Amino acid sequence: MNDMLRLVEPVIPALRRYARALVRNRATADDLVQDCLERAVRHWHERHEGDPRSWLFTILHNLAVNQFRRSARRGQHIAIDEANEDDFGQNAVQEQKLMYQDVLDKLARLPDDQRAVLLLVAVEDLSYADTARALDIPIGTVMSRLSRAREKLQQEIEGSADGAPKNVVQLRSMK
């Protein structure tokens, strides 16, 4: 048990960051991490020896995917009594917060498979091999999804996701 705590405890903040980036709701992310840790404890004997980091991210990712599928079938429901201030829009008061939110919005527009790879490699600092194991995809797929995600995010940030700058009006030529 002490061995498990020693190996899992340092990974919890990274799991929380990843969960929050995936679901974009603090309470839901915390519930997701809790479910991940419960499953890890129940199935600790089934894991491979060594660093459990990629194994834990695999569990978390699979739980999130299952949750997305359930939400897609049912639709999202938030009871007004259970909603907190974060569930309602509020104006940002600092430029940094606006930029941060803008990047999160652009990140959220990425396809789920690209966003997951980008978060695991760029934010959680998993290797391509660990990311491939966590998502159960080939390393080549990790590299191509990461490349497409970075390119798409860069285009979004520069304002040219459709190939043209957002602040320029395209004119048609008349003949």
C-alpha positions in Angstrom: 0.0 0.0 0.0 2.8 2.4 0.8 4.4 1.6 -2.5 1.2 2.5 -4.3 0.9 5.8 -2.4 4.5 6.7 -3.1 4.0 6.1 -6.9 0.5 7.6 -7.3 0.5 10.6 -5.1 3.0 12.7 -7.2 0.9 12.1 -10.4 -2.4 13.4 -8.9 -1.8 17.1 -9.8 -1.0 16.2 -13.4 -4.2 14.0 -13.5 -6.2 17.0 -12.2 -4.7 19.3 -14.8 -5.4 16.9 -17.6 -9.0 16.2 -16.4 -9.8 19.9 -16.1 -8.4 20.6 -19.6 -10.5 17.7 -21.0 -13.9 18.5 -19.3 -13.4 22.2 -18.5 -15.3 21.9 -15.3 -13.6 21.8 -11.9 -16.1 19.7 -10.0 -16.5 17.2 -12.9 -12.7 17.0 -13.3 -12.3 16.3 -9.6 -14.9 13.5 -9.8 -13.2 12.1 -12.8 -9.8 12.0 -11.0 -11.5 10.4 -7.9 -13.0 7.7 -10.1 -9.6 7.2 -11.8 -7.9 6.7 -8.4 -10.6 4.4 -7.1 -10.2 2.2 -10.3 -6.4 2.3 -9.9 -6.6 1.1 -6.3 -9.0 -1.7 -7.3 -6.9 -2.9 -10.2 -3.4 -2.1 -8.8 -2.4 -5.7 -9.0 -3.1 -5.7 -12.8 -0.7 -2.9 -13.8 2.7 -3.5 -15.3 5.8 -2.9 -13.2 7.5 0.5 -13.3 6.1 4.0 -13.4 2.3 3.9 -13.3 2.0 7.4 -14.8 0.9 6.4 -18.3 -1.4 3.7 -16.8 -3.1 6.3 -14.7 -3.5 8.6 -17.7 -5.0 5.7 -19.6 -7.6 5.1 -16.9 -8.5 8.8 -16.7 -8.7 9.2 -20.5 -11.0 6.1 -20.8 -13.2 7.4 -18.1 -13.5 10.8 -19.7 -14.3 9.2 -23.1 -17.0 7.2 -21.5 -18.4 10.3 -19.8 -18.4 12.2 -23.1 -20.3 9.4 -24.7 -22.9 9.4 -21.9 -23.2 13.2 -22.1 -23.7 13.0 -25.9 -26.5 10.6 -25.5 -28.2 12.4 -22.6 -27.2 15.9 -23.0 -25.6 18.0 -20.3 -27.7 18.9 -17.3 -26.8 21.3 -14.5 -29.3 22.0 -11.8 -29.5 25.7 -10.9 -29.1 24.8 -7.2 -25.9 22.9 -7.8 -24.4 25.5 -10.2 -21.6 27.7 -8.9 -20.3 31.0 -10.1 -17.8 29.4 -12.5 -20.8 27.9 -14.4 -22.0 31.4 -15.4 -20.1 33.8 -17.6 -18.3 36.7 -16.1 -16.2 39.4 -17.5 -12.4 39.1 -17.3 -10.7 42.0 -15.6 -7.2 41.4 -16.8 -5.7 41.0 -20.2 -3.8 37.9 -19.1 -7.1 36.2 -18.1 -8.6 37.1 -21.5 -5.6 35.6 -23.3 -5.7 32.5 -21.2 -9.4 32.0 -21.8 -8.9 32.6 -25.5 -6.2 29.9 -25.7 -8.5 27.5 -23.8 -11.3 28.2 -26.2 -9.1 27.6 -29.2 -7.8 24.4 -27.5 -11.4 23.3 -27.0 -12.1 23.7 -30.7 -9.6 21.1 -31.6 -10.9 17.6 -32.3 -11.0 15.4 -29.1 -8.3 13.1 -30.4 -5.9 15.9 -31.3 -6.6 17.8 -28.0 -5.9 14.7 -25.9 -2.6 14.1 -27.6 -1.5 17.7 -27.3 -2.4 17.9 -23.6 -0.6 14.7 -22.8 2.6 15.6 -24.7 2.8 19.3 -24.3 1.2 19.9 -20.9 1.7 16.7 -19.0 5.1 16.0 -20.6 4.4 12.4 -21.5 6.7 10.8 -24.1 5.2 9.8 -27.4 5.5 6.2 -26.4 3.7 6.8 -23.0 1.0 8.9 -24.8 0.5 6.1 -27.4 0.1 3.6 -24.5 -2.3 5.9 -22.6 -4.5 6.4 -25.6 -4.0 2.9 -27.1 -2.9 4.2 -30.5 0.3 3.8 -32.5 3.2 6.2 -32.0 2.9 7.4 -35.6 -0.7 8.4 -34.9 0.5 10.3 -31.8 3.0 12.2 -33.9 0.6 13.0 -36.7 -2.2 14.1 -34.3 0.2 16.2 -32.4 1.5 17.8 -35.6 -2.1 18.6 -36.8 -3.1 19.8 -33.4 -0.1 22.2 -33.1 -0.7 23.5 -36.6 -4.4 24.0 -36.1 -3.9 25.7 -32.7 -1.2 28.0 -34.2 -3.6 28.9 -37.0 -6.3 29.6 -34.5 -4.0 31.8 -32.4 -2.8 33.7 -35.4 -6.4 34.1 -36.6 -6.0 32.2 -39.8 -7.7 28.9 -39.2 -9.5 29.1 -42.6 -6.3 30.3 -44.3 -7.2 34.0 -44.2 -6.6 36.4 -41.4 -9.8 37.0 -39.4 -9.5 40.8 -39.5 -9.2 41.0 -43.4 -12.3 41.1 -45.5 -11.9 39.0 -48.7 -13.1 40.8 -51.8 -14.3 39.1 -54.9 -13.1 40.3 -58.3 -15.8 41.4 -60.7 -15.4 40.9 -64.4 
